[in-house]
């Protein structure tokens, strides 16, 4: 798993809101979004070595939700424990 620092260096696009960041990466098999939900902890930025809370992909196109919308989607679809508990 990539750390925030490693993913940020490779990101083609970054979605940012008050919930956190989604780093969009392109790999051979398609696009991925690595979600860092640091806003849930009241923090303003992730730790550089932090691993993502949620990963989505691969997708053929880079059409991913903003972090806030992703958290709401996860909750509506029954994902109650999606935060990376290794933090």
C-alpha positions in Angstrom: 0.0 0.0 0.0 1.3 3.5 -0.8 1.7 6.1 1.8 0.2 9.5 1.4 3.6 10.9 0.4 4.2 8.2 -2.2 0.7 8.5 -3.6 0.8 12.3 -3.7 3.9 12.2 -5.8 2.2 9.9 -8.4 -1.3 11.5 -8.3 -2.7 12.7 -11.6 -5.4 14.6 -9.7 -6.3 15.4 -6.1 -9.9 15.9 -4.8 -9.9 18.0 -1.6 -12.7 18.9 0.8 -13.2 19.2 4.6 -13.4 15.4 5.0 -10.0 14.7 3.5 -8.4 14.0 0.1 -8.7 11.6 -2.7 -5.5 11.0 -4.7 -6.3 9.8 -8.2 -3.6 7.5 -9.7 -3.4 5.8 -13.1 -2.0 2.3 -13.3 -1.9 -0.2 -16.0 -5.3 -1.8 -15.0 -7.1 1.6 -14.7 -7.6 4.5 -12.3 -7.6 4.3 -8.6 -8.7 6.7 -5.8 -6.8 6.5 -2.5 -9.0 8.2 0.1 -7.5 9.8 3.2 -10.2 10.8 5.7 -8.1 12.9 8.1 -10.9 15.4 8.6 -12.8 12.8 10.5 -10.1 13.1 13.2 -10.2 16.9 13.2 -6.8 17.1 11.4 -6.1 19.5 8.6 -3.6 17.3 6.7 -2.5 13.6 6.7 0.7 12.3 8.0 3.2 11.8 5.1 3.5 8.1 6.0 -0.2 7.5 6.5 -1.9 4.8 4.5 -5.3 5.3 2.8 -8.5 4.7 4.7 -10.3 3.5 1.6 -9.2 2.5 -2.0 -11.6 2.5 -4.9 -10.8 1.1 -8.4 -9.8 0.2 -10.9 -12.0 2.2 -13.2 -11.6 2.9 -16.9 -12.2 6.7 -16.3 -11.1 8.8 -13.3 -14.7 9.6 -12.2 -14.5 9.4 -8.4 -16.4 11.1 -5.6 -15.1 13.9 -3.4 -14.1 12.6 0.0 -17.2 13.9 1.8 -19.5 12.3 -0.8 -17.5 9.0 -0.6 -17.9 8.8 3.2 -21.7 9.4 2.8 -21.9 6.8 0.0 -20.0 4.3 2.2 -22.4 4.9 5.1 -25.5 4.6 2.9 -24.3 1.3 1.5 -23.7 -0.3 4.9 -20.0 0.2 5.3 -19.8 1.2 8.9 -16.1 0.4 9.5 -14.1 1.8 6.6 -11.4 3.8 8.5 -8.0 2.2 8.4 -7.7 0.9 11.9 -4.0 0.5 11.7 -3.5 4.2 12.3 
